[in-house]
Structures are given as structure tokens and as C-alpha cells.
Amino acid sequence: MTRILIIDDHAILRMGLTSLLNAEKDMEVVGDATDGATGIEKFRELKPDVVIMDLMMPGTDGIEATRRIVAETPSAKILILTTFDTSDGIANALETGAMGAVMKNCEFSELVAAIKSIADGKHYVSEEIAGMIADDPPAQPLSHRQLEILGSIVRGLTDMDIAKQLNLRLDTVKEYKRTVFQKLGAANRAEAVAIALRKHLLKI
């Protein structure tokens, strides 16, 4: 019997998955959680065989929850189940230690197959997600200061405005901006803003 923990902030999804998975003869949902922090505590308490993890949750999100669970228990088997429309969050979760990822709009049979694969110690990434990552590779990670600069650009601040706001020299701001554009693969401010919003790089 594969014991499953569901971590997702949508009650209807948790209830629906619990009902469907409990109907499988070799699966049992042993608990659920509405956010990452609670999910970490439930993982410690229940020690499930497989965790089904949402990415976008209030407070501690799925990426951070995955990182902390795997740091404590390297053998943890985590499956990302998401509606995330960008490769970055999913790729980050996989790099952090998740063993698989499928979209929430997948067929139930694929979800069951993914759970079984991960329970057996195998990785499972749906074709849709694999294609998404191949077509839109994750952006290179940005430092805290680079994210500050990007956030200011998204808000429409000029280079001079950013320099005054962050107490930096103008040429320093321009160098940061050049590095940010390079990491994002952006040719100008408009492209940088579009990429930042599409990839959910900022919490705005």
C-alpha cells in the first residue's frame, strides 16, 4: 500500500484526489495540508511514501517545502502537481529534489502512473512539462540585488530613479541592469518586464 500525503491549498482538489486515490486498491491518502509549512510538519508526523506537492501556496510555497523536506529526508519521494504555466518553478522544484512533475489537468491515469513510478524510486516528468522546459528554459538565478533592480524596472523606474532609490552610482545600476538582461536573455526593458512577469520571477 502506497501511503500518500497531499499538500495543496485548494480544498476541493484535496478532497477530490483523496476520494479518487483511496479508491485505488494499492493507494491510501494518509493526510493533507493547506500550505508548505503545515505540509512539512505532516511529513515529519506521517512519514508518507509519496508526497503530492502544489507549487503555488500562501506562505511557504511548494519549492521551499520540497527543499526543506528533502534536506531533512533525502529519501523523500515528492511529486509536483501544478498549474504553473512556466518552466522555472517546476525546474527549480525538480532541482531541489522532487522526483517528478505533472500538470493538474493531466488524466487521472497519468497521475496514478506517476505516483507508482515515484513510489518505485523512478523519476517521472510528464511530456507536457518536459516540452515546456525544453521550449522555455529556466532563467539563470538572480542575486537579491539583481532582483531589486529587476523589480524597479518592472515598476517603470528610470536608471537614475533606481540609483537614488538604492543609493547606488548610476554606472553601477547600468552594470546590474546589463547583467540582469543577459541572464534573462532580454534585449531591452520591455523584454525584461515581459520575461519577469511570464516566469513569475517577482512577488508583485
ABEGO torsion letter per residue (X at the ends): XBBBBBBBABAAAAAAAAAAAAABAABBBAEBBABAAAAAAAAAAAGBABBBBBABBBEBBAAAAAAAAAAABAABBBBBBBABABAAAAAAAAAAGBABBBBAABBAAAAAAAAAAAAAGBBBBBAAAAAAAAABBBBBBBBAAAAAAAAAAAAGBBAAAAAAAAGBBAAAAAAAAAAAAAAAGBABAAAAAAAAAAAGABBX
